Structure formats: C-alpha cells, structure tokens
Amino acid sequence: MSGEFDPNIHLKTVTIVGVGGTGAQVARIVGRIAYDMQRARRHAPQIVLIDPDMVEEKNVGRQLFSPSVIGMNKAECVGRMLNLALGLDVRWIPDYLDPVRHFDRHGGNLVVSCVDNHEARKAIHRVSGVLIGAGNHANAGQVSIGNCDDPDLMGRFLDGRDGKYPYLPKEGLLFPDLLQPAPEAAPQSDQNLSCAELVERGDQALLVNDFMAAVIGQYVHKLLPREPIHSFLTYIAAGDMPMVRSLPICREELSAYLATQERS
C-alpha cells in the first residue's frame, strides 16, 4: 500500500529552471494551471523562469519557439507569451541559476529542474523546498519529486507517519550520478549535442519532451492544491506508444533507491 506525500508547506513560487525542449512545455502547462486557479478564485503561485540561453534556429519547431524570436532569451520569450496569452505575471531571469539569490530562503519554493548538466543540478539540489527533477535521453526519461537531501533524515522516515510522508528524496539522492560530471567523451559524441541537435539527427524522439512535461505537469497539478500524491518517481518510455510507470511511496521502493545511493 502506498503512502501520501505531505510536505506541509504553502508553495508560493514555482520556478522552472531550463526553458528548452521540456522546460518550455512545462511552463505552458504550469501557466494553464495558474490561470485555472485564478479563475476559481484560488491563490496562484508566482511563476519564475530561469535560463541564460538564447533561441537559436535549431530550436524552432522542436521547442516552443517561432522564427520571429530567434536571438531572444528563452525565459523572457516564454514568459512574455504566457503573460500575453493568459494575463499572468510570469517573471523571468535570463541568467544562470543562483541557489541563494534566486530563491526565498524561508521556503515555499517548488523548483522544476529541466536542465541537462550536473553543475545546474547541483545548484538546484541546494535550494530549500520541493524539487521536481526531470531527465531524459533519446526516447525515455524519469521524473522525480522530493524535498530531502539528507539520507539520514530520509532513512528515519521510510515508513512515513500514519500513511503520510513529510519527506521524499530529492533527485540527487535517487540518482547521485546526475550530480557528478559525465565521463570524458570524444568531441563529436552524442554527450556534446543538445536535445534539438539530437532530434534533428533523428537520435531523439520528437515528442519525448512533451511526454516528460505532461508527467511533470501532473505532479504540479496535484501538488499546488495539495491533492494526494502517491508516487515519488515516474519512468517514461516514448516508443511506438508512450508507456508510463510510477513507483509508489513505500518503504520497499524508497529503501531500494537509498541503498543504491549508499553503495555508490
């Protein structure tokens, strides 16, 4: 039987870090959620987009961009689109993430990580609050949700409290290799290519980012109104037809990942 994630915090800000293939689609979904909350006269969180990158020609069509915005900062571009379309007040930061300057140290942060390098993930891992971490490769990926970066604390709450779990492991506890540099690769290896370039070569499924964003959006859609969340990790496979497998919040599944972390 699965438990329920209950971080018991009021989420004031949703920050999406990385506004590319997955992040731009996540921003679109989160914007719709915020708009729906406002229409229902519920308090919607502040949305913040962080990305230092500019829109390039290769991003057009494969990400949420058109030829007219080439050369514009990605975060600003998506933020302006959402504000214009939905009357929101999305903020953007056209810079690299700073875990101190860009976040409220008193908490209330929901951070969605859509980055593809270990340095950015390490910085995100330091932010206080709830983290939804996403990562994908050619045609598959995973989405996790957690708020704890302390394995000892996590170990004390493997059984939750009366079916509720105040702590779940952050992405870095589930997959510690994501916080480490990738092995040295040859200059022309796939590790040095962007998602857009992999899609252009046919080495990444065109819609894998959309599937990832939909799963992230479902976690956000449940978390903001504090509806029950019963899984801490979801795997996506975008083969002939997309397949989704979510792992329940329970001692058996959590301890298996934490044990792997201890052995690494």
C-alpha positions in Angstrom: 0.0 0.0 0.0 1.4 3.4 -1.0 1.8 6.4 1.3 1.0 10.0 0.6 3.4 12.8 0.1 2.6 15.7 2.6 5.4 18.3 2.7 3.1 20.6 4.8 4.2 23.8 3.2 2.5 26.6 1.3 4.1 26.8 -2.1 4.4 30.5 -3.0 6.6 30.2 -6.1 7.0 27.7 -9.0 10.5 28.2 -10.5 11.2 26.4 -13.8 14.9 26.1 -14.4 15.8 25.4 -18.1 13.3 26.6 -20.6 14.1 24.5 -23.6 12.5 21.3 -25.0 11.0 20.1 -21.8 11.0 23.3 -19.7 9.1 25.5 -22.2 6.3 22.9 -22.4 6.3 22.7 -18.6 5.9 26.5 -18.4 3.0 26.3 -20.7 1.3 23.7 -18.5 2.1 25.5 -15.3 0.8 28.7 -16.8 -2.5 27.0 -17.6 -2.7 25.6 -14.0 -2.1 29.1 -12.6 -4.8 30.6 -14.9 -7.3 27.9 -13.9 -6.6 28.6 -10.2 -7.1 32.3 -10.7 -10.4 31.7 -12.4 -11.5 29.6 -9.5 -10.5 32.5 -7.2 -7.7 30.5 -5.6 -4.3 31.9 -4.8 -2.0 31.0 -7.7 1.8 30.9 -7.1 4.3 33.2 -8.7 5.9 31.6 -11.8 9.6 32.3 -12.4 11.5 31.1 -15.4 15.3 30.8 -15.4 17.5 30.2 -18.4 20.6 32.1 -19.8 20.3 30.7 -23.3 19.0 32.4 -26.5 16.6 31.0 -29.0 18.5 29.5 -32.0 17.2 28.4 -35.4 17.6 24.8 -34.4 15.1 25.3 -31.5 12.3 26.4 -33.8 9.5 23.8 -34.1 11.3 21.4 -31.8 10.8 23.7 -28.8 8.1 26.3 -28.1 9.6 28.9 -30.3 9.0 30.6 -33.7 11.4 32.1 -36.2 10.4 35.6 -35.1 12.0 35.2 -31.6 15.4 33.9 -32.7 18.1 35.7 -30.7 15.7 36.4 -27.8 16.3 34.9 -24.4 14.3 31.7 -23.9 13.0 32.5 -20.4 11.9 36.0 -21.5 10.3 34.7 -24.6 8.2 32.1 -22.9 7.3 34.4 -20.0 6.1 37.1 -22.4 4.0 34.6 -24.3 2.3 33.3 -21.2 1.6 36.8 -19.9 0.2 38.0 -23.2 -2.0 34.9 -23.7 -3.2 34.3 -20.2 -2.8 37.7 -18.4 -0.4 36.2 -15.9 2.5 37.9 -14.1 5.3 35.5 -15.0 8.8 36.7 -14.1 12.0 35.6 -15.8 15.7 35.6 -15.0 17.9 35.5 -18.1 20.9 34.1 -16.2 22.4 31.0 -14.7 20.6 29.8 -11.5 21.9 31.1 -8.2 20.5 29.0 -5.3 20.9 31.9 -2.9 19.9 35.0 -4.8 17.0 33.5 -6.8 15.1 31.8 -4.1 13.3 32.6 -0.8 15.4 31.2 2.0 12.4 30.8 4.2 10.9 28.1 1.9 7.7 28.0 -0.1 9.7 27.0 -3.2 8.6 24.5 -5.8 11.5 24.0 -8.3 11.1 22.2 -11.6 14.5 21.1 -12.9 14.6 20.8 -16.7 18.4 21.1 -17.1 20.9 18.8 -18.8 24.2 19.3 -16.9 25.5 18.4 -13.5 26.5 21.9 -12.4 23.0 23.2 -12.7 21.6 20.1 -11.0 24.0 20.6 -8.1 22.9 24.2 -7.7 19.2 23.2 -7.8 19.8 20.4 -5.2 20.8 23.1 -2.7 17.5 25.0 -2.9 15.2 24.6 0.0 11.7 23.4 -0.9 10.1 20.7 -3.1 12.0 19.7 -6.2 10.6 18.0 -9.3 13.6 16.7 -11.3 13.4 15.6 -14.9 15.9 14.0 -17.1 15.6 12.2 -20.5 17.7 10.7 -23.3 16.8 9.5 -26.8 13.3 8.2 -26.1 12.9 7.7 -22.4 13.4 9.5 -19.1 12.3 9.9 -15.5 10.6 12.5 -13.3 11.0 12.5 -9.5 9.5 14.6 -6.7 11.2 15.2 -3.3 12.2 17.7 -0.7 15.0 16.0 1.3 18.8 15.9 0.5 19.8 14.3 3.8 20.0 10.4 3.6 20.0 10.0 7.4 16.8 12.1 7.7 15.2 10.3 4.8 16.1 6.9 6.4 14.2 7.9 9.6 11.0 8.5 7.6 10.9 5.4 5.4 7.6 4.4 6.9 6.1 7.9 7.0 3.7 8.9 9.7 0.2 7.4 9.7 0.4 6.9 5.9 1.8 10.3 5.2 5.4 11.1 4.2 6.7 14.6 5.1 10.0 13.8 3.3 10.8 12.3 0.0 14.3 12.1 -1.5 15.4 14.7 -4.0 16.7 13.7 -7.4 20.3 13.8 -6.3 19.6 11.1 -3.6 17.8 8.9 -6.1 20.4 9.3 -8.9 23.7 10.7 -7.4 25.5 10.3 -10.7 23.4 13.2 -12.0 25.3 15.5 -9.7 28.7 14.3 -11.0 30.5 15.3 -14.2 29.8 12.9 -17.1 32.7 10.7 -18.2 35.0 12.3 -20.7 33.7 12.0 -24.2 35.0 12.4 -27.7 34.4 15.9 -29.2 31.8 14.5 -31.6 30.0 12.2 -29.2 26.3 12.5 -28.5 27.0 13.8 -25.0 28.1 17.1 -26.5 24.9 17.6 -28.6 21.8 19.5 -27.5 18.4 17.9 -27.5 17.5 19.9 -30.5 20.5 18.6 -32.4 19.7 15.0 -31.4 16.1 15.4 -32.7 17.4 16.9 -35.9 19.7 13.9 -36.4 16.8 11.5 -35.6 18.6 10.3 -32.5 15.9 11.6 -30.1 12.2 11.1 -30.3 10.5 14.4 -31.3 7.8 14.1 -28.6 9.8 12.8 -25.7 10.0 16.3 -24.1 6.2 16.6 -24.4 5.7 13.3 -22.6 8.1 14.4 -19.9 6.3 17.8 -19.5 2.9 16.1 -19.2 4.1 14.0 -16.2 5.7 17.0 -14.5 2.5 18.9 -15.1 0.5 16.2 -13.4 2.7 16.3 -10.3 2.4 20.1 -10.2 -1.4 20.0 -10.7 -1.7 17.7 -7.7 0.9 19.5 -5.5 -0.4 23.0 -5.7 -4.0 22.3 -4.4 -2.5 19.7 -2.0 -4.2 16.8 -3.6 -2.8 13.3 -2.7 0.5 12.3 -4.4 1.2 8.6 -4.1 4.3 8.2 -6.2 7.8 9.6 -5.9 9.3 8.5 -9.3 7.8 8.1 -12.8 9.5 6.5 -15.7 8.5 7.4 -19.3 9.3 5.4 -22.4 8.3 7.1 -25.8 8.5 4.0 -28.0 5.8 3.0 -30.6 3.3 4.2 -27.9 4.2 6.1 -24.8 4.5 4.0 -21.6 4.4 5.4 -18.1 5.3 3.6 -14.9 5.1 5.3 -11.4 6.7 3.9 -8.3 4.6 4.0 -5.1 5.7 5.8 -2.0 6.6 3.0 0.4 9.5 1.6 2.4 10.3 -1.1 -0.1 10.7 1.2 -3.1 12.3 4.1 -1.3 14.9 1.9 0.6 15.9 0.3 -2.7 17.0 3.6 -4.2 18.6 4.8 -1.0 20.5 1.6 -0.7 21.8 2.1 -4.2 23.0 5.6 -3.2 24.9 4.2 -0.2 26.7 1.7 -2.4 27.7 4.3 -5.0 
